[in-house]
């Protein structure tokens, strides 16, 4: 069993926890199936563990990504970590981020992330809201 705490670089650990930890709202775990709101069906597979370990040895690409984005708030940092992962993972294709939904001149919503899961042959909307007050 791989423990994310084994990773040396804080940003790589943050990436692992952001993308592969259990949902923050435990009631989502009680909902069955792939279509549960918190289930984006992304598991910490052997390939992903190897990728995280390699990234931990050479975190330059992640640090460069975060430096370009310069997230200052927790929610934006969380989004930046997810965007990086979705751009790097071989099984996924990042399709859109922060895509506004408009009705006429009015914005009525936003899709945080839309990605394509090649393995499941499915498009997924991933809500990344993370707000603490």
Residue pairs with C-beta under 8 A, 6 or more apart in sequence:
2 44
2 49
4 13
4 16
4 17
4 20
4 21
4 52
5 13
7 13
7 16
7 52
7 53
7 56
8 56
9 55
9 56
9 59
9 62
11 59
11 62
11 63
11 66
11 81
12 52
12 55
12 56
12 59
12 62
14 77
14 81
15 52
15 55
15 62
15 81
15 84
15 85
16 44
16 52
18 78
18 81
18 82
18 85
19 42
19 81
19 82
19 85
20 42
20 43
20 44
20 48
22 29
23 29
23 38
25 38
28 36
28 37
28 38
28 39
29 36
29 38
31 37
31 39
33 39
34 41
34 120
37 127
40 124
40 126
41 117
41 120
41 124
42 92
47 90
48 89
51 88
51 89
55 61
55 62
61 84
61 88
62 84
65 80
65 83
65 84
66 77
66 80
66 81
66 84
69 76
69 80
69 83
71 77
71 79
71 80
74 130
74 132
75 128
75 129
75 130
75 131
78 128
78 130
79 97
79 112
79 113
79 128
79 130
82 113
82 126
82 128
83 94
83 97
83 113
86 92
86 93
86 94
86 113
86 115
87 94
91 117
91 118
91 119
92 115
92 116
92 117
92 118
93 115
93 116
93 118
94 113
94 115
95 114
95 115
95 116
95 123
96 111
96 113
96 114
97 112
97 113
97 114
98 110
98 111
98 112
99 110
99 111
99 114
100 107
100 109
100 110
101 107
101 108
101 109
101 110
101 111
102 108
111 125
112 125
112 126
112 127
112 128
112 129
113 125
113 126
113 127
113 128
114 123
114 124
114 125
114 126
115 123
115 124
115 126
116 122
116 123
116 124
117 123
117 124
